[in-house]
Amino acid sequence: MFEFFRSKKAAPKPPQIAASVPDGERVYAVGDVHGRSDLFIALIEAIELDNRERGPARTTVVLLGDLVDRGPDSVNVLALAREWMKFRNVRILAGNHEEMFLRSFTDVDMLRHFLRHGGRETLLSYGMDKREYSRASIEEVQALMTELVPQADLEFIADFENLITIGDYVFVHAGVEPGVPLEDQQLAKLRWIREPFLSHMEPHEGVVIHGHTITEQPVDQGNRIGIDTGAYSTGRLTALVLEGDGRRYLSAVDDGEGNIAISTEQHVP
């Protein structure tokens, strides 16, 4: 059963922290896609249109990780990201699901974990037969995926980044360990952390933009902004747009009947 992650007690929001991207730059940060190629296509088109309408800028797209698993079409999400990089400056962070995927090829225990958390859908998107998958032992699944997944895809994922800074913003998949300098952050924290990051109210080295933790709407806590709106389950894939000291949102939203609309929202402090 799908659940949103919520803090046990709602803490008061801290004052908004002044943050901006460098003059002449525009940044689109995209939350966890999780195999929803339909939403990803719609959001790519919306971002490209928005970028044209807003005028010239040095534009960067940051994908916050977890491109794969849970949704039905991880293989094409990866292909779309690779194609987008050919004409747009797209930088991609590695999420915990990319980590599980890569480690599953050599670690049977990790493969079991991967399959329980959406990896089955990823393997089926690569063409693994459902009946063969159902009959196979864990070792046979590992052998099958080695045959099916192209080495080029594994190398592509292995090149994903861990942390990106642009202006006063820090982009990571899951979050950061409070009080630890960015250069000393552990990889596991960047990809997996929830607490104490989510409830930490003091400033970090920059305003942290992250995915990983699902919320119904983007959450701006002053020191961090979470934009994983649960694409694979809710049908909402969100992008945060940063320009100067402004913030706004673009979302691709599935109405549940196969119709996808683009929602635009201004940031409300």
Phi and psi in degrees as GROMACS dihedral restraints (atoms count N, CA, C in turn):
[ dihedral_restraints ]
;  ai    aj    ak    al  type     phi  dphi    fc
    3     4     5     6     1   -74.8    20    10
    4     5     6     7     1   137.3    20    10
    6     7     8     9     1  -136.3    20    10
    7     8     9    10     1   145.5    20    10
    9    10    11    12     1   -83.0    20    10
   10    11    12    13     1   148.8    20    10
   12    13    14    15     1   -90.4    20    10
   13    14    15    16     1   126.3    20    10
   15    16    17    18     1  -131.8    20    10
   16    17    18    19     1   147.6    20    10
   18    19    20    21     1   -72.2    20    10
   19    20    21    22     1   152.8    20    10
   21    22    23    24     1   -66.4    20    10
   22    23    24    25     1   -37.5    20    10
   24    25    26    27     1  -129.2    20    10
   25    26    27    28     1   135.1    20    10
   27    28    29    30     1   -79.0    20    10
   28    29    30    31     1   119.8    20    10
   30    31    32    33     1   -92.8    20    10
   31    32    33    34     1   152.3    20    10
   33    34    35    36     1   -64.7    20    10
   34    35    36    37     1   143.8    20    10
   36    37    38    39     1   -72.6    20    10
   37    38    39    40     1   140.7    20    10
   39    40    41    42     1   -75.2    20    10
   40    41    42    43     1   167.1    20    10
   42    43    44    45     1   -59.3    20    10
   43    44    45    46     1   150.1    20    10
   45    46    47    48     1   -62.5    20    10
   46    47    48    49     1   139.3    20    10
   48    49    50    51     1   -97.8    20    10
   49    50    51    52     1   127.3    20    10
   51    52    53    54     1   -64.5    20    10
   52    53    54    55     1   127.7    20    10
   54    55    56    57     1  -152.4    20    10
   55    56    57    58     1   149.3    20    10
   57    58    59    60     1  -153.9    20    10
   58    59    60    61     1   164.6    20    10
   60    61    62    63     1  -101.6    20    10
   61    62    63    64     1   158.4    20    10
   63    64    65    66     1   -57.6    20    10
   64    65    66    67     1   151.2    20    10
   66    67    68    69     1   -54.8    20    10
   67    68    69    70     1   137.8    20    10
   69    70    71    72     1    84.0    20    10
   70    71    72    73     1    -0.4    20    10
   72    73    74    75     1  -107.3    20    10
   73    74    75    76     1   152.2    20    10
   75    76    77    78     1  -137.2    20    10
   76    77    78    79     1   133.0    20    10
   78    79    80    81     1  -125.8    20    10
   79    80    81    82     1   132.6    20    10
   81    82    83    84     1  -114.8    20    10
   82    83    84    85     1   114.3    20    10
   84    85    86    87     1  -102.9    20    10
   85    86    87    88     1   126.3    20    10
   87    88    89    90     1  -111.0    20    10
   88    89    90    91     1   130.2    20    10
   90    91    92    93     1   -72.6    20    10
   91    92    93    94     1  -175.6    20    10
   93    94    95    96     1   -61.7    20    10
   94    95    96    97     1   119.7    20    10
   96    97    98    99     1   -81.9    20    10
   97    98    99   100     1   -40.2    20    10
   99   100   101   102     1    47.2    20    10
  100   101   102   103     1    55.1    20    10
  102   103   104   105     1    75.3    20    10
  103   104   105   106     1     6.7    20    10
  105   106   107   108     1   -92.3    20    10
  106   107   108   109     1    78.8    20    10
  108   109   110   111     1   -63.8    20    10
  109   110   111   112     1   -30.6    20    10
  111   112   113   114     1   -64.2    20    10
  112   113   114   115     1   -45.7    20    10
  114   115   116   117     1   -67.4    20    10
  115   116   117   118     1   -37.0    20    10
  117   118   119   120     1   -64.3    20    10
  118   119   120   121     1   -44.5    20    10
  120   121   122   123     1   -58.7    20    10
  121   122   123   124     1   -47.2    20    10
  123   124   125   126     1   -62.0    20    10
  124   125   126   127     1   -40.1    20    10
  126   127   128   129     1   -73.3    20    10
  127   128   129   130     1   -36.8    20    10
  129   130   131   132     1   -57.7    20    10
  130   131   132   133     1   -48.2    20    10
  132   133   134   135     1   -61.1    20    10
  133   134   135   136     1   -41.2    20    10
  135   136   137   138     1   -65.9    20    10
  136   137   138   139     1   -40.3    20    10
  138   139   140   141     1   -66.3    20    10
  139   140   141   142     1   -43.5    20    10
  141   142   143   144     1   -63.8    20    10
  142   143   144   145     1   -40.5    20    10
  144   145   146   147     1   -65.4    20    10
  145   146   147   148     1   -46.4    20    10
  147   148   149   150     1   -59.8    20    10
  148   149   150   151     1   -42.5    20    10
  150   151   152   153     1   -64.3    20    10
  151   152   153   154     1   -39.4    20    10
  153   154   155   156     1   -66.1    20    10
  154   155   156   157     1   -43.4    20    10
  156   157   158   159     1   -68.9    20    10
  157   158   159   160     1   -26.8    20    10
  159   160   161   162     1   -83.3    20    10
  160   161   162   163     1    -9.0    20    10
  162   163   164   165     1    93.1    20    10
  163   164   165   166     1   176.0    20    10
  165   166   167   168     1   -60.3    20    10
  166   167   168   169     1   141.7    20    10
  168   169   170   171     1  -166.6    20    10
  169   170   171   172     1   161.5    20    10
  171   172   173   174     1   -84.7    20    10
  172   173   174   175     1   102.9    20    10
  174   175   176   177     1   -99.4    20    10
  175   176   177   178     1   133.1    20    10
  177   178   179   180     1  -126.6    20    10
  178   179   180   181     1   135.6    20    10
  180   181   182   183     1  -107.6    20    10
  181   182   183   184     1   131.1    20    10
  183   184   185   186     1  -116.9    20    10
  184   185   186   187     1   116.6    20    10
  186   187   188   189     1   -91.2    20    10
  187   188   189   190     1   124.2    20    10
  189   190   191   192     1   -82.3    20    10
  190   191   192   193     1     8.0    20    10
  192   193   194   195     1   100.1    20    10
  193   194   195   196     1   176.9    20    10
  195   196   197   198     1    56.3    20    10
  196   197   198   199     1    52.7    20    10
  198   199   200   201     1   -71.2    20    10
  199   200   201   202     1   -28.9    20    10
  201   202   203   204     1  -105.2    20    10
  202   203   204   205     1   169.1    20    10
  204   205   206   207     1    81.6    20    10
  205   206   207   208     1   155.1    20    10
  207   208   209   210     1    73.1    20    10
  208   209   210   211     1   -54.8    20    10
  210   211   212   213     1   -76.6    20    10
  211   212   213   214     1   173.7    20    10
  213   214   215   216     1   -85.6    20    10
  214   215   216   217     1    -8.2    20    10
  216   217   218   219     1  -139.8    20    10
  217   218   219   220     1    51.9    20    10
  219   220   221   222     1   -60.3    20    10
  220   221   222   223     1   -37.9    20    10
  222   223   224   225     1   -59.5    20    10
  223   224   225   226     1   -39.8    20    10
  225   226   227   228     1   -82.1    20    10
  226   227   228   229     1   -24.4    20    10
  228   229   230   231     1   -61.4    20    10
  229   230   231   232     1   -45.2    20    10
  231   232   233   234     1   -62.5    20    10
  232   233   234   235     1   -41.3    20    10
  234   235   236   237     1   -64.3    20    10
  235   236   237   238     1   -41.3    20    10
  237   238   239   240     1   -63.7    20    10
  238   239   240   241     1   -42.4    20    10
  240   241   242   243     1   -62.2    20    10
  241   242   243   244     1   -42.5    20    10
  243   244   245   246     1   -64.1    20    10
  244   245   246   247     1   -41.8    20    10
  246   247   248   249     1   -66.9    20    10
  247   248   249   250     1   -40.1    20    10
  249   250   251   252     1   -61.1    20    10
  250   251   252   253     1   -36.1    20    10
  252   253   254   255     1   -64.9    20    10
  253   254   255   256     1   -18.1    20    10
  255   256   257   258     1   -70.5    20    10
  256   257   258   259     1   -25.3    20    10
  258   259   260   261     1  -129.6    20    10
  259   260   261   262     1    -1.1    20    10
  261   262   263   264     1  -133.7    20    10
  262   263   264   265     1   145.6    20    10
  264   265   266   267     1   -74.8    20    10
  265   266   267   268     1    91.6    20    10
  267   268   269   270     1  -108.8    20    10
  268   269   270   271     1   123.9    20    10
  270   271   272   273     1  -114.7    20    10
  271   272   273   274     1   138.2    20    10
  273   274   275   276     1  -124.1    20    10
  274   275   276   277     1   129.4    20    10
  276   277   278   279     1   -91.1    20    10
  277   278   279   280     1   145.8    20    10
  279   280   281   282     1   -83.8    20    10
  280   281   282   283     1   128.0    20    10
  282   283   284   285     1   -98.8    20    10
  283   284   285   286     1   177.3    20    10
  285   286   287   288     1   -64.8    20    10
  286   287   288   289     1   -27.7    20    10
  288   289   290   291     1   -74.6    20    10
  289   290   291   292     1   -33.8    20    10
  291   292   293   294     1   -65.5    20    10
  292   293   294   295     1   -40.0    20    10
  294   295   296   297     1   -60.0    20    10
  295   296   297   298     1   -47.0    20    10
  297   298   299   300     1   -61.3    20    10
  298   299   300   301     1   -42.5    20    10
  300   301   302   303     1   -58.3    20    10
  301   302   303   304     1   -52.5    20    10
  303   304   305   306     1   -64.1    20    10
  304   305   306   307     1   -41.1    20    10
  306   307   308   309     1   -71.4    20    10
  307   308   309   310     1   -21.7    20    10
  309   310   311   312     1   -66.6    20    10
  310   311   312   313     1   -19.9    20    10
  312   313   314   315     1   -73.7    20    10
  313   314   315   316     1   -18.8    20    10
  315   316   317   318     1  -125.9    20    10
  316   317   318   319     1    -8.7    20    10
  318   319   320   321     1  -126.5    20    10
  319   320   321   322     1   108.6    20    10
  321   322   323   324     1   -65.4    20    10
  322   323   324   325     1   -37.9    20    10
  324   325   326   327     1   -64.0    20    10
  325   326   327   328     1   -40.9    20    10
  327   328   329   330     1   -66.3    20    10
  328   329   330   331     1   -35.5    20    10
  330   331   332   333     1   -60.6    20    10
  331   332   333   334     1   -42.9    20    10
  333   334   335   336     1   -58.7    20    10
  334   335   336   337     1   -44.5    20    10
  336   337   338   339     1   -63.5    20    10
  337   338   339   340     1   -44.8    20    10
  339   340   341   342     1   -58.0    20    10
  340   341   342   343     1   -45.7    20    10
  342   343   344   345     1   -66.7    20    10
  343   344   345   346     1   -33.4    20    10
  345   346   347   348     1   -72.4    20    10
  346   347   348   349     1   -18.5    20    10
  348   349   350   351     1  -119.3    20    10
  349   350   351   352     1    40.8    20    10
  351   352   353   354     1   101.7    20    10
  352   353   354   355     1    -2.8    20    10
  354   355   356   357     1   -67.7    20    10
  355   356   357   358     1   -29.5    20    10
  357   358   359   360     1   -56.4    20    10
  358   359   360   361     1   -45.9    20    10
  360   361   362   363     1   -62.9    20    10
  361   362   363   364     1   -35.8    20    10
  363   364   365   366     1   -63.8    20    10
  364   365   366   367     1   -46.2    20    10
  366   367   368   369     1   -65.4    20    10
  367   368   369   370     1   -38.4    20    10
  369   370   371   372     1   -64.6    20    10
  370   371   372   373     1   -33.0    20    10
  372   373   374   375     1   -67.0    20    10
  373   374   375   376     1   -23.4    20    10
  375   376   377   378     1   -85.0    20    10
  376   377   378   379     1     1.1    20    10
  378   379   380   381     1   101.0    20    10
  379   380   381   382     1    10.1    20    10
  381   382   383   384     1   -66.3    20    10
  382   383   384   385     1   131.7    20    10
  384   385   386   387     1   -70.1    20    10
  385   386   387   388     1   131.3    20    10
  387   388   389   390     1   -60.2    20    10
  388   389   390   391     1   -42.1    20    10
  390   391   392   393     1   -69.3    20    10
  391   392   393   394     1   -39.3    20    10
  393   394   395   396     1   -65.5    20    10
  394   395   396   397     1   -40.5    20    10
  396   397   398   399     1   -60.7    20    10
  397   398   399   400     1   -43.8    20    10
  399   400   401   402     1   -64.4    20    10
  400   401   402   403     1   -32.5    20    10
  402   403   404   405     1   -85.7    20    10
  403   404   405   406     1   -19.4    20    10
  405   406   407   408     1   -77.7    20    10
  406   407   408   409     1   146.9    20    10
  408   409   410   411     1   -73.9    20    10
  409   410   411   412     1   168.3    20    10
  411   412   413   414     1   -62.2    20    10
  412   413   414   415     1   -36.0    20    10
  414   415   416   417     1   -68.5    20    10
  415   416   417   418     1   -35.9    20    10
  417   418   419   420     1   -69.7    20    10
  418   419   420   421     1   -37.2    20    10
  420   421   422   423     1   -60.8    20    10
  421   422   423   424     1   -43.0    20    10
  423   424   425   426     1   -61.4    20    10
  424   425   426   427     1   -40.9    20    10
  426   427   428   429     1   -66.2    20    10
  427   428   429   430     1   -41.0    20    10
  429   430   431   432     1   -63.9    20    10
  430   431   432   433     1   -43.2    20    10
  432   433   434   435     1   -68.5    20    10
  433   434   435   436     1   -30.7    20    10
  435   436   437   438     1   -64.0    20    10
  436   437   438   439     1   -35.1    20    10
  438   439   440   441     1   -75.0    20    10
  439   440   441   442     1   -35.3    20    10
  441   442   443   444     1   -85.4    20    10
  442   443   444   445     1   -38.6    20    10
  444   445   446   447     1   -84.4    20    10
  445   446   447   448     1   120.3    20    10
  447   448   449   450     1   -63.8    20    10
  448   449   450   451     1   143.4    20    10
  450   451   452   453     1   -59.2    20    10
  451   452   453   454     1   -32.0    20    10
  453   454   455   456     1   -61.5    20    10
  454   455   456   457     1   -36.0    20    10
  456   457   458   459     1   -68.1    20    10
  457   458   459   460     1   -41.0    20    10
  459   460   461   462     1   -65.0    20    10
  460   461   462   463     1   -40.3    20    10
  462   463   464   465     1   -67.8    20    10
  463   464   465   466     1   -37.2    20    10
  465   466   467   468     1   -60.7    20    10
  466   467   468   469     1   -48.8    20    10
  468   469   470   471     1   -65.1    20    10
  469   470   471   472     1   -40.1    20    10
  471   472   473   474     1   -62.2    20    10
  472   473   474   475     1   -21.7    20    10
  474   475   476   477     1   -87.9    20    10
  475   476   477   478     1    -1.0    20    10
  477   478   479   480     1   -61.4    20    10
  478   479   480   481     1   151.4    20    10
  480   481   482   483     1   -87.9    20    10
  481   482   483   484     1   170.4    20    10
  483   484   485   486     1  -110.0    20    10
  484   485   486   487     1   -31.6    20    10
  486   487   488   489     1  -155.8    20    10
  487   488   489   490     1   137.6    20    10
  489   490   491   492     1  -131.1    20    10
  490   491   492   493     1   136.6    20    10
  492   493   494   495     1  -119.7    20    10
  493   494   495   496     1   134.5    20    10
  495   496   497   498     1  -137.7    20    10
  496   497   498   499     1   116.7    20    10
  498   499   500   501     1    58.7    20    10
  499   500   501   502     1  -128.2    20    10
  501   502   503   504     1   -93.3    20    10
  502   503   504   505     1    12.8    20    10
  504   505   506   507     1  -111.3    20    10
  505   506   507   508     1   144.9    20    10
  507   508   509   510     1  -118.9    20    10
  508   509   510   511     1   124.7    20    10
  510   511   512   513     1  -108.6    20    10
  511   512   513   514     1   123.6    20    10
  513   514   515   516     1  -141.0    20    10
  514   515   516   517     1   167.3    20    10
  516   517   518   519     1   -74.1    20    10
  517   518   519   520     1   -57.5    20    10
  519   520   521   522     1  -103.4    20    10
  520   521   522   523     1   -39.0    20    10
  522   523   524   525     1   153.6    20    10
  523   524   525   526     1  -167.5    20    10
  525   526   527   528     1  -131.3    20    10
  526   527   528   529     1   158.2    20    10
  528   529   530   531     1   -81.0    20    10
  529   530   531   532     1   118.0    20    10
  531   532   533   534     1   -56.3    20    10
  532   533   534   535     1   140.0    20    10
  534   535   536   537     1    82.8    20    10
  535   536   537   538     1    -4.5    20    10
  537   538   539   540     1  -102.9    20    10
  538   539   540   541     1   127.4    20    10
  540   541   542   543     1   -55.7    20    10
  541   542   543   544     1   149.5    20    10
  543   544   545   546     1   -56.8    20    10
  544   545   546   547     1   -39.1    20    10
  546   547   548   549     1   -70.7    20    10
  547   548   549   550     1   -13.3    20    10
  549   550   551   552     1  -106.4    20    10
  550   551   552   553     1     6.1    20    10
  552   553   554   555     1   -66.1    20    10
  553   554   555   556     1   137.3    20    10
  555   556   557   558     1   -79.0    20    10
  556   557   558   559     1   141.8    20    10
  558   559   560   561     1   -56.8    20    10
  559   560   561   562     1   -40.8    20    10
  561   562   563   564     1   -60.6    20    10
  562   563   564   565     1   -37.5    20    10
  564   565   566   567     1   -67.2    20    10
  565   566   567   568     1   -43.8    20    10
  567   568   569   570     1   -60.3    20    10
  568   569   570   571     1   -30.6    20    10
  570   571   572   573     1  -100.1    20    10
  571   572   573   574     1   -21.0    20    10
  573   574   575   576     1  -126.8    20    10
  574   575   576   577     1   -16.8    20    10
  576   577   578   579     1   -62.9    20    10
  577   578   579   580     1   143.2    20    10
  579   580   581   582     1  -121.0    20    10
  580   581   582   583     1   -76.8    20    10
  582   583   584   585     1   -95.4    20    10
  583   584   585   586     1   148.3    20    10
  585   586   587   588     1   -87.0    20    10
  586   587   588   589     1     7.9    20    10
  588   589   590   591     1   -59.5    20    10
  589   590   591   592     1   -47.9    20    10
  591   592   593   594     1   -64.2    20    10
  592   593   594   595     1   -34.9    20    10
  594   595   596   597     1   -95.5    20    10
  595   596   597   598     1    -2.0    20    10
  597   598   599   600     1   -72.6    20    10
  598   599   600   601     1   128.3    20    10
  600   601   602   603     1  -108.2    20    10
  601   602   603   604     1    -7.9    20    10
  603   604   605   606     1   -83.8    20    10
  604   605   606   607     1   158.7    20    10
  606   607   608   609     1   -63.2    20    10
  607   608   609   610     1   147.8    20    10
  609   610   611   612     1   -98.0    20    10
  610   611   612   613     1  -169.9    20    10
  612   613   614   615     1   -68.2    20    10
  613   614   615   616     1   -20.6    20    10
  615   616   617   618     1  -157.3    20    10
  616   617   618   619     1   172.7    20    10
  618   619   620   621     1   -72.8    20    10
  619   620   621   622     1   123.0    20    10
  621   622   623   624     1   -89.7    20    10
  622   623   624   625     1   124.2    20    10
  624   625   626   627     1  -103.2    20    10
  625   626   627   628     1   124.9    20    10
  627   628   629   630     1  -146.9    20    10
  628   629   630   631     1   165.1    20    10
  630   631   632   633     1  -115.4    20    10
  631   632   633   634     1  -135.2    20    10
  633   634   635   636     1    77.0    20    10
  634   635   636   637     1   -46.4    20    10
  636   637   638   639     1  -103.7    20    10
  637   638   639   640     1   118.3    20    10
  639   640   641   642     1   -79.4    20    10
  640   641   642   643     1   133.2    20    10
  642   643   644   645     1  -134.9    20    10
  643   644   645   646     1   157.6    20    10
  645   646   647   648     1   -65.7    20    10
  646   647   648   649     1   -35.7    20    10
  648   649   650   651     1  -133.2    20    10
  649   650   651   652     1   163.0    20    10
  651   652   653   654     1   -55.1    20    10
  652   653   654   655     1   143.7    20    10
  654   655   656   657     1  -118.1    20    10
  655   656   657   658     1   115.7    20    10
  657   658   659   660     1  -107.0    20    10
  658   659   660   661     1   107.5    20    10
  660   661   662   663     1  -101.9    20    10
  661   662   663   664     1    17.7    20    10
  663   664   665   666     1    86.0    20    10
  664   665   666   667     1   -62.2    20    10
  666   667   668   669     1   -88.2    20    10
  667   668   669   670     1   -10.4    20    10
  669   670   671   672     1  -151.7    20    10
  670   671   672   673     1   155.3    20    10
  672   673   674   675     1  -133.2    20    10
  673   674   675   676     1   118.0    20    10
  675   676   677   678     1   -98.5    20    10
  676   677   678   679     1   130.0    20    10
  678   679   680   681     1  -128.8    20    10
  679   680   681   682     1    25.2    20    10
  681   682   683   684     1   -87.5    20    10
  682   683   684   685     1   101.6    20    10
  684   685   686   687     1  -101.1    20    10
  685   686   687   688     1    24.3    20    10
  687   688   689   690     1    70.6    20    10
  688   689   690   691     1    47.0    20    10
  690   691   692   693     1   -48.3    20    10
  691   692   693   694     1   -45.3    20    10
  693   694   695   696     1   -68.1    20    10
  694   695   696   697     1   -23.3    20    10
  696   697   698   699     1  -111.7    20    10
  697   698   699   700     1   -41.6    20    10
  699   700   701   702     1   -88.6    20    10
  700   701   702   703     1   -21.0    20    10
  702   703   704   705     1    79.0    20    10
  703   704   705   706     1    21.3    20    10
  705   706   707   708     1  -124.9    20    10
  706   707   708   709     1   119.5    20    10
  708   709   710   711     1  -113.8    20    10
  709   710   711   712     1   124.8    20    10
  711   712   713   714     1  -114.8    20    10
  712   713   714   715     1   142.2    20    10
  714   715   716   717     1  -122.0    20    10
  715   716   717   718     1   137.4    20    10
  717   718   719   720     1   -98.0    20    10
  718   719   720   721     1   130.3    20    10
  720   721   722   723     1  -108.0    20    10
  721   722   723   724     1   125.9    20    10
  723   724   725   726     1  -119.6    20    10
  724   725   726   727     1   128.4    20    10
  726   727   728   729     1  -152.1    20    10
  727   728   729   730     1   125.7    20    10
  729   730   731   732     1    58.4    20    10
  730   731   732   733     1  -129.2    20    10
  732   733   734   735     1  -103.1    20    10
  733   734   735   736     1    13.6    20    10
  735   736   737   738     1   -91.6    20    10
  736   737   738   739     1   154.2    20    10
  738   739   740   741     1  -138.7    20    10
  739   740   741   742     1   138.8    20    10
  741   742   743   744     1  -152.3    20    10
  742   743   744   745     1   172.6    20    10
  744   745   746   747     1  -127.2    20    10
  745   746   747   748     1   143.6    20    10
  747   748   749   750     1  -121.5    20    10
  748   749   750   751     1   135.9    20    10
  750   751   752   753     1  -134.7    20    10
  751   752   753   754     1   140.1    20    10
  753   754   755   756     1   -97.5    20    10
  754   755   756   757     1   123.4    20    10
  756   757   758   759     1  -125.4    20    10
  757   758   759   760     1   123.0    20    10
  759   760   761   762     1   -89.8    20    10
  760   761   762   763     1   126.3    20    10
  762   763   764   765     1   -81.5    20    10
  763   764   765   766     1     3.7    20    10
  765   766   767   768     1    91.1    20    10
  766   767   768   769     1    -7.9    20    10
  768   769   770   771     1  -118.4    20    10
  769   770   771   772     1    19.0    20    10
  771   772   773   774     1    88.7    20    10
  772   773   774   775     1     2.6    20    10
  774   775   776   777     1   -99.2    20    10
  775   776   777   778     1   129.6    20    10
  777   778   779   780     1  -115.3    20    10
  778   779   780   781     1   126.6    20    10
  780   781   782   783     1  -117.6    20    10
  781   782   783   784     1   157.1    20    10
  783   784   785   786     1  -103.1    20    10
  784   785   786   787     1   126.2    20    10
  786   787   788   789     1  -107.0    20    10
  787   788   789   790     1   135.8    20    10
  789   790   791   792     1  -119.9    20    10
  790   791   792   793     1   135.7    20    10
  792   793   794   795     1  -139.2    20    10
  793   794   795   796     1   139.6    20    10
  795   796   797   798     1   -83.3    20    10
  796   797   798   799     1   147.7    20    10
  798   799   800   801     1   -67.8    20    10
  799   800   801   802     1   133.7    20    10
  801   802   803   804     1  -114.3    20    10
  802   803   804   805     1   113.4    20    10
